């Protein structure tokens, strides 16, 4: 029980000290990697497009956490749709993160684990449903999954927020 408490406390602390999106970053889907000193590199992957929903992956949940503020609904819907399209499915290497930005909202998938994690759009949808249930509709928040061989965070926040718990 103490391990679960400490893991949850660490995850919440890490999330509070994440990286930020560079100013004037265009809408799209990005991968983030970090150099040895912890500085992020944001790599553009693709533009936001309309997509269909594939099958989803069942996961176990550690919890949903709330940012405590509202998000712009159209920006949030576009950012989430773009992240789902990227995770169709997609492998996210260890220590790497995906995010999509649309207007004032960023939607993200962070991989804190020691190995690559599979990112699937159904899991993204399930995670946002849990965040909405815990935090309210169009309210900032994230879901952390920390089980053996898999430690990820899926969430959405204001595009100027610090998220994913890495970086200076």
C-alpha positions in Angstrom: 0.0 0.0 0.0 2.8 2.4 0.9 4.4 1.7 -2.6 1.1 2.6 -4.3 0.8 5.8 -2.3 4.5 6.8 -3.0 4.1 6.0 -6.7 0.9 8.1 -6.9 2.6 11.0 -5.0 5.6 10.8 -7.3 3.4 10.7 -10.4 1.5 13.8 -9.2 4.7 15.6 -8.4 6.3 14.8 -11.7 3.2 15.9 -13.6 3.4 19.3 -11.8 6.9 20.0 -13.1 6.6 19.0 -16.8 7.7 20.8 -20.0 5.8 23.6 -21.9 5.0 24.0 -25.6 7.2 26.6 -27.3 5.4 29.9 -27.9 3.4 30.2 -31.2 3.7 26.4 -31.9 1.4 25.6 -34.8 -1.5 23.2 -34.4 -0.5 19.6 -35.1 0.8 16.4 -33.5 4.3 16.4 -32.0 6.8 14.0 -30.4 8.9 15.3 -27.6 12.4 13.9 -26.7 14.9 15.1 -24.2 18.7 15.7 -24.4 21.0 14.5 -21.6 20.5 17.9 -19.7 16.7 17.5 -19.8 15.9 20.1 -22.5 13.0 19.1 -24.8 13.0 18.8 -28.6 9.6 19.1 -30.2 9.4 17.2 -33.5 6.4 17.9 -35.8 4.7 14.6 -36.9 1.6 15.6 -38.8 -1.2 18.1 -39.2 -4.6 17.6 -37.5 -7.0 15.6 -39.8 -10.4 13.9 -39.4 -10.1 10.1 -38.7 -12.1 7.1 -37.8 -12.0 5.2 -34.4 -10.2 1.8 -34.4 -10.6 -0.9 -31.7 -9.3 -0.1 -28.3 -6.9 -1.6 -25.7 -8.1 -2.5 -22.3 -6.0 -1.1 -19.5 -5.8 -1.0 -15.7 -6.1 2.4 -14.1 -4.2 4.1 -11.3 -6.2 7.3 -11.2 -7.4 10.5 -12.7 -6.1 13.9 -11.6 -7.6 17.4 -12.2 -6.0 20.6 -13.3 -8.8 22.7 -11.8 -9.6 25.0 -14.8 -11.8 24.9 -17.9 -10.7 24.3 -21.5 -12.0 25.7 -24.8 -14.4 22.9 -26.1 -13.6 23.2 -29.9 -9.8 23.4 -29.3 -10.1 20.4 -26.9 -12.1 18.3 -29.3 -9.6 19.0 -32.2 -6.5 18.3 -30.0 -8.0 15.0 -28.7 -9.1 13.9 -32.2 -5.5 14.5 -33.5 -3.9 12.6 -30.7 -6.3 9.7 -31.2 -5.4 9.7 -34.9 -1.7 9.5 -34.1 -2.3 6.7 -31.6 -3.9 4.5 -34.3 -2.0 2.5 -32.9 1.4 4.0 -32.4 4.5 3.0 -30.5 5.9 5.7 -28.1 9.5 5.0 -27.2 10.6 5.0 -23.6 11.1 8.6 -22.3 9.2 10.0 -25.3 5.9 11.8 -25.4 3.3 12.7 -28.1 1.1 15.7 -27.9 -1.3 17.5 -30.2 -2.0 21.2 -29.9 -5.1 23.0 -31.3 -5.8 26.6 -30.4 -5.5 26.9 -26.6 -5.5 23.1 -25.7 -2.9 20.4 -25.7 -3.8 16.7 -25.6 -0.9 14.4 -24.7 0.4 10.8 -24.2 3.5 10.6 -22.0 5.6 7.4 -21.6 7.5 7.4 -18.3 8.3 3.6 -18.6 11.6 1.9 -19.3 10.2 0.4 -22.6 8.1 1.5 -25.6 4.4 1.8 -24.9 1.6 1.2 -27.4 -0.7 4.2 -27.8 -4.2 3.3 -29.0 -7.0 5.7 -29.7 -9.5 3.6 -27.7 -7.3 3.9 -24.7 -7.1 7.7 -25.3 -10.9 7.9 -25.4 -11.3 5.7 -22.3 -8.8 7.9 -20.4 -10.5 11.2 -21.4 -13.9 9.7 -20.3 -12.3 9.0 -16.9 -10.9 12.5 -16.7 -14.2 14.0 -17.6 -15.9 11.8 -14.9 -13.4 12.9 -12.3 -12.9 16.6 -13.3 -16.0 17.6 -15.3 -16.6 18.2 -19.0 -13.9 20.3 -20.7 -11.9 20.6 -17.5 -8.1 20.1 -17.5 -6.9 16.7 -16.2 -4.9 13.6 -16.8 -5.0 9.8 -16.2 -2.0 8.0 -15.0 -1.6 4.3 -15.5 1.3 2.7 -13.6 1.4 -1.1 -13.7 4.3 -3.5 -14.3 5.9 -2.8 -17.6 3.8 0.3 -18.3 3.8 3.8 -16.9 2.0 6.4 -18.9 -0.1 9.5 -18.6 -2.8 10.7 -20.9 -4.4 14.1 -20.5 -5.3 17.5 -21.7 -4.5 21.0 -20.4 -4.0 24.5 -21.6 -1.3 24.7 -24.3 0.8 27.0 -22.0 0.7 24.5 -19.1 3.6 22.3 -17.9 2.8 18.7 -18.5 4.4 15.2 -18.8 6.7 15.9 -15.8 10.0 16.3 -17.6 12.2 19.1 -18.7 13.8 22.1 -17.0 
